[in-house]
């Protein structure tokens, strides 16, 4: 089991954002996020949106820094990935 974080490359609200995921368990992800001060509103179905300035703290806290491609590959392999179609359907 691992908590994964990618590079902050997605712009929004005048900041860059990264994604924080679990490769096996949403409960593990929520526990890690809560322990590291991420608000529940940062959760988006299968990941947390994380501002760039939080990356060093989260990596120091145990998140594994991976590429965006690796993060998505492992999220899909975990069965936790919410697809674009599922997002549009409101699931």
C-alpha positions in Angstrom: 0.0 0.0 0.0 1.3 3.4 -0.9 0.2 7.0 -1.0 1.3 8.6 -4.2 1.7 12.3 -5.3 2.5 13.7 -8.7 4.0 17.0 -9.8 1.9 20.2 -9.4 1.1 20.9 -13.0 -2.6 21.8 -13.1 -3.4 25.5 -12.8 -6.5 26.7 -10.9 -7.2 29.6 -8.6 -3.8 31.2 -9.4 -1.9 28.2 -8.1 -0.5 24.9 -9.4 -2.0 21.7 -8.1 -1.0 18.1 -7.7 -2.9 14.9 -7.1 -2.7 12.7 -4.0 -4.0 9.1 -4.3 -3.8 5.7 -2.7 -2.8 2.7 -4.8 -5.1 0.4 -2.7 -7.5 2.0 -0.2 -9.6 5.2 0.1 -9.6 4.8 3.9 -5.8 4.9 3.8 -5.9 8.0 1.6 -8.4 9.8 3.9 -6.4 9.0 7.0 -3.2 10.2 5.4 -4.9 13.4 4.2 -6.4 14.1 7.6 -3.1 13.4 9.4 -1.4 16.0 7.1 -4.0 18.7 7.4 -5.7 18.4 4.0 -9.4 19.5 4.2 -12.1 17.1 3.2 -13.2 19.5 0.5 -9.9 18.8 -1.3 -11.1 15.3 -2.1 -12.5 14.7 -5.6 -13.9 11.2 -5.9 -10.6 9.3 -6.2 -7.9 11.9 -5.3 -7.1 14.9 -3.3 -6.1 18.2 -5.0 -3.0 19.5 -3.3 -1.4 22.9 -3.8 2.3 22.9 -4.9 3.5 24.3 -1.7 2.3 21.2 0.2 4.3 18.7 -1.8 7.5 18.8 0.3 5.5 18.4 3.5 3.5 15.5 2.1 6.6 13.7 0.6 8.4 14.2 3.9 5.3 12.7 5.6 5.6 9.5 3.5 3.9 10.2 0.1 5.8 8.6 -2.8 6.5 11.2 -5.5 5.8 9.7 -8.9 5.1 11.0 -12.4 1.6 11.8 -13.4 1.6 8.8 -15.8 2.7 6.5 -13.0 0.1 7.9 -10.6 -2.7 7.2 -13.1 -1.4 3.8 -14.0 -1.3 2.7 -10.3 -4.7 4.3 -9.6 -6.3 2.4 -12.4 -4.6 -0.8 -11.3 -6.0 -0.3 -7.8 -9.6 -0.3 -9.1 -10.2 3.1 -7.4 -10.0 5.3 -10.5 -13.2 7.2 -11.3 -13.5 7.6 -15.0 -14.5 10.7 -16.9 -17.7 9.0 -17.9 -18.5 8.2 -14.2 -17.8 11.8 -13.3 -20.2 13.1 -15.9 -22.9 10.7 -14.8 -22.5 12.0 -11.2 -21.5 8.7 -9.7 
